[in-house]
Each structure stands twice: as structure tokens, then as C-alpha cells.
Amino acid sequence: MMFSPRQSAASTLKAASSELENSRYVVRLDRYGDIASIVDKTAGKEMLAGPIRLVITTDNPQNWPAWNMDFDQVTAAPRTVVAGPAQVRVVENGPARVAVEVAGKRKARNSHRRSGFRPATPATAWRLAR
């Protein structure tokens, strides 16, 4: 059996080291690799009040320690924020999928961060890769 590619509409997916875009959203990353902005193109509005940052919180629940976080711990200030400059690079940039990887010396205690972001298709959601 042979398959031949079909002609499809032009892709709305775009990727750069500091920005991902699909037909619905524009997501901008700051120099720390945090999500600094999500703009809903349909509504013409910024969706974030501030950046989405990776934080380390205290997780020591009284019951069910494998899956529960107590309210006071969820609402408390984080113990630390993963900080430091990041290297953001485009790892996929095609008509069906785009993705960036955030890596580098971003450190919190003895941990290093490596994560990726890619928009879902169709343009209804975003996924955190890895």
C-alpha cells in the first residue's frame, strides 16, 4: 500500500527561541525560560497577570503523602524559584509540530531544569513536553 501526502492548508505554527505561535495563541518566553506571556489572538488579550515560573514548594501533607498537598502548603510562598539564565532552542519547526527546549544552568539547590514546550494541534491547547 502506498500513501501520498495530501495538500493541506498553510500551517499557522511558528517557533523561535523566545516565541511559539499557533492559530489561537502566541506564547513568549523570557530570558530565564519562563512563560512570560500568553496572548489569546481571538480575544486579543493577555492571559497572564505575571510569568509562569518553576518553583519548589514544601510538600509534607498530614494525610496521603503520595498524592496530597495541604491547602496551607499550596498557598504558602515557595521555598525557592528555579532561577538563572536559560538556553532556549528550537528543536522542531515543521508544518505539523513546533517545539522549543529550555535548558541550561537554571538551578535551585542541586537541581537543573530541562523542559520543552510545544503547541497542540489543532490550536486548542498547549502541552508541556517531558
C-alpha positions in Angstrom: 0.0 0.0 0.0 1.3 3.4 -0.8 0.3 6.7 0.7 0.8 10.1 -0.8 0.8 13.3 1.2 -2.3 15.5 0.8 -2.2 19.2 0.3 -3.3 20.9 3.4 -3.9 24.5 4.5 -0.9 26.5 5.3 0.5 25.9 8.8 -0.1 28.5 11.4 2.7 27.0 13.6 5.7 29.2 14.2 8.7 28.7 16.5 11.6 31.0 17.6 13.8 30.8 20.6 11.6 33.2 22.5 8.2 32.6 21.0 5.8 29.9 20.0 2.6 30.5 18.0 -0.3 28.6 16.6 -3.6 29.8 15.2 -5.0 30.7 18.7 -2.1 31.7 20.9 1.2 33.5 21.0 3.4 32.3 23.9 6.5 34.3 24.8 9.4 33.0 26.9 11.7 35.4 28.8 15.5 35.1 29.1 15.0 32.7 32.1 12.9 30.3 30.1 9.8 31.1 32.0 6.5 31.7 30.2 6.3 35.5 30.3 3.2 36.0 28.1 0.3 34.0 26.6 -1.8 36.1 24.2 -5.2 34.8 23.0 -5.2 36.0 19.5 -9.0 35.5 19.1 -9.8 37.6 22.2 -6.9 39.9 21.7 -6.0 39.7 25.3 -3.0 38.8 27.5 -3.9 35.7 29.6 -1.3 36.0 32.3 -1.0 38.5 35.2 2.6 37.5 35.6 5.1 35.0 34.4 4.7 31.2 34.9 7.8 30.2 36.9 9.0 26.9 38.1 9.1 26.9 41.9 9.9 24.5 44.7 7.3 24.2 47.4 7.0 22.4 50.7 5.0 19.1 50.3 4.6 17.5 53.7 0.9 16.6 53.9 -0.7 15.2 57.1 -2.6 12.5 55.1 -1.9 10.6 52.0 1.6 11.7 51.3 1.9 10.2 47.9 -0.7 12.4 46.2 -2.0 15.1 48.6 -0.8 18.7 49.3 -2.4 20.5 52.2 -4.0 23.9 51.4 -1.7 25.8 53.7 1.3 24.5 51.8 -0.2 25.2 48.4 -1.0 28.8 49.3 2.4 29.5 51.1 5.2 31.3 49.4 7.6 28.9 47.5 10.8 27.8 49.2 12.7 28.8 46.2 12.4 29.7 42.5 14.4 27.9 39.8 16.4 30.8 38.5 19.3 31.8 36.3 19.7 32.3 32.6 18.4 29.6 30.3 19.3 28.5 26.8 16.2 28.2 24.7 16.5 26.5 21.3 14.0 25.4 18.7 14.0 21.6 18.5 11.2 21.2 16.0 9.9 23.6 13.4 7.7 22.0 10.8 4.2 22.4 9.4 2.7 19.9 11.8 4.6 20.5 15.0 6.9 23.0 16.6 8.8 22.8 19.9 11.4 24.6 22.0 13.7 23.2 24.7 14.6 25.2 27.8 17.9 24.1 29.4 21.0 25.4 30.9 22.3 26.3 34.3 19.0 27.2 35.8 19.4 26.0 39.3 17.5 25.5 42.5 19.6 23.9 45.2 21.2 20.9 43.4 18.7 20.6 40.6 19.0 21.6 37.0 16.0 22.3 34.8 15.4 21.0 31.3 11.9 21.2 29.8 10.2 21.7 26.5 7.1 23.4 25.2 5.1 22.6 22.1 1.6 23.8 21.0 -1.0 21.1 20.4 -2.7 20.8 17.1 -5.4 21.8 16.4 -4.9 25.1 18.2 -7.0 24.4 21.3 -4.3 23.7 23.9 -0.6 23.8 24.8 1.4 20.9 26.2 4.4 20.8 28.4 6.8 18.3 26.9 8.7 15.9 29.1 
